Amino acid sequence: MVFQSASLPKDHKFDYVQKFEELNIKSFDGTNLNGLLFKAENSKGLVFYLHGNAGTLDTWGSISKVYTNLGYDIFILDYRSFGKSEGEIEDEEQLNKDISIVYQNLKKRYSENKIIIAGYSIGSGFATILASENKPKALMLQSPYYSFTELSSSRVPFFPNFMKKFQMETYTYLPKVKAPIYIFHGKNDRLIPYDNAVRLNKIVDENGHLYLLENQEHIGINENNEFQNRLKIILEEI
């Protein structure tokens, strides 16, 4: 009910104009996790990007040019059972372990003070947890939820909380993040109302920066001109 995974053939060839490297990383249980590392000219650092609950690298890779054009490499991970990543998703702990292992792998290539952790929609909770346990340069959240338990209860009120395998209580982890936090949310988002972002911004100190995007729905923040203009300024300042 949470993840809308779709697989890709193991021999699938990704077709993107910009330069990229395909990475395969073994997780704690031997499961192979697949990701794409898109590379900028004269890279200033890395955006470690956790995507939403649907789609694969075959489509998510299209956002990479937004970041590479601004001088940052971007790594996008397909969660287990997505794309060419193996295995099946069982619970929140499993995914957090996967993401942490992949992040530690990328830290071998990039100094952590040059890594920005980013998460969109369901990925925003995982990104926040990851940032709270590490020391990235910054955390960027797109269309985040205050609490996934709370959000899911509003979507499927008949499903009891004790049976949910995913809580992702973003509000409990966000105050633990020491890096600057940049929150983007569309004012027309009907899936995750922008009040979630407003509430999150209220519980962080001066590290928090909130940007509400006019006429923006849940899908397509990376393509939003207002977001891209603000992102350019942020990446030049941090």
Residue, then its C-alpha position, 0 to 999 in steps of 0.5 A: m500500500v506504500f511503495q508502488s515498485a516496478s522492476l527493470p530487466k537486469d540488462h536494461k540500458f539507461d539512456y541519458v544524455q548527461k554523463f553517468e555511472e551505474l553503481n551496484i552496491k551490496s546491502f547488509d543481507g547481500t541484496n544488490l541495490n542499483g543507483l545512478l551517479f550523474k556527473a557535472e563538469n568540475s563538480k562542487g559536490l554531491v546531491f544524494y537523492l532519495h526519490g518518491n514511492a513510485g517510478t524507477l531510475d529510468t524516469w527519475g534520472s531525468i531530474s539530474k540535469v537540474y543539479t548537474n547544470l548547477g555544478y553538482d553530481i547527483f546520485i539517485l538510488d532505486y530502493r529494493s524491488f525498484g528498477k534493477s535493485e533486488g529484494e523485497i521491501e519488508d519494513e522501515e528498518q530494512l530500508n534505513k539500513d539499505i540507505s545508510i550502507v549506500y550513503q557510506n559507500l558514496k562517502k568513500r568518493y566524496s567528503e561528507n562536507k560536500i554532500i547534500i542529502a535530499g528527499y522527495s515525498i516518501g524519500s523525505g522521511f528517509a533523508t531526514i533520518l539519514a541526515s540526523e545520523n550523519k554530518p552532511k553539508a545540508l538537508m533538502l526536503q521536497s514535499p515532506y510529511y510531518s509524520f508518515t503515521e499521521l499522513s497514512s491515517s488521513r489516507v486510510p483511516f481504517f488501517p490501525n497504526f500498530m499494523k503499520k510497518f512504516q512510521m517515519e516520524t520526520y518531526t522526531y528526527l529533524p531537530k537532530v539534524k545539525a546541517p542547514i535544512y531547506i524545505f520546499h513544498g507546493k501550495n497546491d499539493r493535495l497529496i501531502p498538504y503544505d501545512n506539513a512543511v510549515r509545521l516541520n519548519k517550526i520545530v527547527d532553529e535558525n537552520g531551517h529555511l522554508y520555501l512554499l511554491e505558488n501553483q505547485e502540486h505534488i509532482g514536478i517540483n524539480e521542474n519548477n522554475e521558482f524552485q530552480n532559481r532558489l536552488k541556484i542561490i542556495l548552492e552558491e551560498i552554502 
